[in-house]
Amino acid sequence: MIKKIEKNETETTEVVDVEVGTMEDHDSETSNAETSSAEESCEGELENSLFKGAKAATSKTRNQGYTEEKGILTIVYAKTGKRLIFSSEVMGKLNNPTTVQVAFLKDKLLIGEKLPENDSLYKTKKSGLKHMIYCTALIEEIIDEYGLSFGNRTSTTFLEVEYGMYEKSPVASIKMK
């Protein structure tokens, strides 16, 4: 015995017990097809009843400083890790170096394979299209140098860059304010 769902002309649904015959019984095949379409219709009604009394969320999102522009440099300062993330555009213009040097100007961070009076080298690691530097000491130095705050966020992205040359080597100058 199976349950069959039927709709009558007044659009009410009723469940009827139906005796199922043998595989050769064509009437049972018709009953199964009718049951299937009736169940689908009933499921649609059930889904619609799930929305009755639903109340929309009213809280607003915090899109602080969100922009559609692509970021050039992102500083991540989180418990899960501290890193600099450079866009593929920047690293491409710098000829995709495996090590870079970093220098500070008043409101710009200089990145290049070779910079004046600079002996420090930082390894870059590629992840997808982006390149990263994992060096907590460097990140803390950058934060201190530019007075960046990570009290209510874990990352900050910078958008403006200019390119120059030093001894035939490209240098990126990233605006930090």
C-alpha positions in Angstrom: 0.0 0.0 0.0 1.4 3.5 -0.9 0.0 7.0 -0.2 -1.3 8.9 -3.2 -1.7 12.6 -3.1 -4.6 13.9 -5.2 -5.8 17.3 -6.0 -9.5 17.8 -6.6 -11.3 20.6 -8.5 -11.4 22.9 -5.5 -7.6 22.8 -5.1 -7.5 20.9 -1.8 -5.1 18.1 -1.4 -6.0 14.8 0.0 -3.9 11.7 0.7 -5.5 8.4 -0.4 -4.2 4.8 0.2 -3.6 3.1 -3.1 -3.1 -0.7 -3.6 -0.1 -1.3 -5.9 -0.3 -4.1 -8.4 2.3 -6.1 -10.2 4.9 -4.7 -12.6 2.6 -5.7 -15.5 -0.2 -3.6 -14.2 -0.3 -0.4 -16.3 -2.7 1.3 -14.0 0.0 1.3 -11.2 2.4 3.0 -13.6 -0.2 5.8 -14.2 -0.8 6.0 -10.5 3.0 6.4 -9.8 3.2 9.2 -12.4 0.2 11.0 -10.9 1.7 10.6 -7.5 5.0 12.0 -8.6 3.5 15.2 -10.1 1.2 15.7 -7.2 4.1 15.3 -4.8 6.1 17.9 -6.7 3.1 20.3 -6.6 2.8 19.7 -2.9 6.5 20.3 -2.3 6.2 23.7 -4.1 3.3 24.6 -1.7 5.4 23.4 1.3 8.4 25.6 0.1 6.1 28.6 -0.2 4.7 28.0 3.3 8.3 28.3 4.6 8.4 32.0 3.7 5.1 32.9 5.5 5.9 35.3 8.3 9.6 35.8 7.3 11.1 39.1 8.5 13.9 40.7 6.5 17.2 41.5 8.1 17.6 45.3 8.6 21.2 45.6 9.8 23.5 47.6 7.5 26.9 46.3 6.3 30.1 48.1 7.2 31.8 48.8 3.9 34.5 51.1 5.4 36.6 52.4 2.6 35.4 49.8 0.1 36.2 50.6 -3.5 35.9 48.8 -6.8 39.6 49.7 -7.6 42.2 47.0 -7.5 44.6 47.1 -4.6 48.3 47.5 -5.2 49.5 46.5 -1.7 47.6 44.9 1.2 49.0 44.7 4.7 47.5 41.9 6.7 48.0 42.1 10.5 46.1 39.3 12.0 46.5 36.6 14.6 46.6 34.0 11.8 49.5 35.7 10.1 51.2 39.0 9.2 52.1 39.6 5.6 52.4 42.1 2.7 50.5 41.1 -0.4 51.5 42.7 -3.7 49.3 42.7 -6.8 50.4 40.9 -9.9 50.5 44.3 -11.6 53.1 45.7 -9.3 55.3 42.6 -9.4 55.0 42.3 -13.1 56.3 45.9 -13.5 59.1 45.0 -11.2 60.0 42.0 -13.4 58.6 39.4 -10.8 61.6 39.5 -8.4 62.1 36.7 -5.9 63.6 39.2 -3.4 63.0 42.9 -2.9 64.3 45.8 -0.9 62.1 48.2 1.0 62.7 51.9 1.8 60.5 54.6 3.3 59.8 58.1 2.1 57.5 60.6 4.0 54.3 59.2 2.6 55.5 56.5 0.2 56.8 53.0 0.5 59.5 52.1 -2.1 59.8 48.5 -3.3 62.3 47.3 -5.8 65.0 44.7 -6.5 67.6 47.3 -5.9 67.3 50.5 -3.8 69.9 53.1 -2.7 71.9 52.4 0.5 69.9 49.3 1.2 71.3 45.9 2.3 68.1 44.2 3.4 66.5 41.6 1.2 63.0 40.2 1.6 61.9 37.0 -0.1 58.6 37.0 -2.0 56.4 34.0 -2.2 53.9 33.6 -5.1 50.4 32.5 -4.3 48.1 32.5 -7.3 48.6 35.8 -9.1 49.8 37.7 -6.0 53.2 37.8 -4.3 53.7 37.9 -0.5 56.3 38.8 2.0 56.0 37.1 5.4 58.1 39.2 7.8 56.5 40.4 11.0 59.4 42.8 11.8 59.1 44.5 8.4 55.3 44.8 8.8 55.6 46.3 12.3 58.2 48.7 11.0 55.9 49.8 8.1 53.0 50.2 10.6 55.1 52.4 12.9 56.6 54.4 10.1 53.2 55.4 8.6 51.2 55.4 11.9 48.8 52.7 10.6 46.1 51.3 13.0 44.8 47.8 13.0 42.6 48.1 16.1 39.3 47.5 14.4 40.5 45.7 11.2 43.0 43.0 10.1 44.0 44.4 6.8 44.5 47.7 4.9 44.8 48.0 1.1 46.6 50.8 -0.7 45.6 51.8 -4.2 48.0 54.4 -5.6 51.4 53.5 -7.2 54.0 55.2 -9.4 56.9 53.6 -11.1 60.5 54.8 -11.5 64.0 53.4 -12.1 67.1 53.0 -9.9 70.3 51.8 -11.7 68.2 50.2 -14.5 66.0 48.4 -12.0 62.3 49.3 -11.7 61.0 50.6 -8.4 57.4 50.9 -7.2 56.4 53.9 -5.1 53.2 53.1 -3.2 51.3 56.0 -1.5 50.7 55.0 2.1 48.3 57.8 3.3 
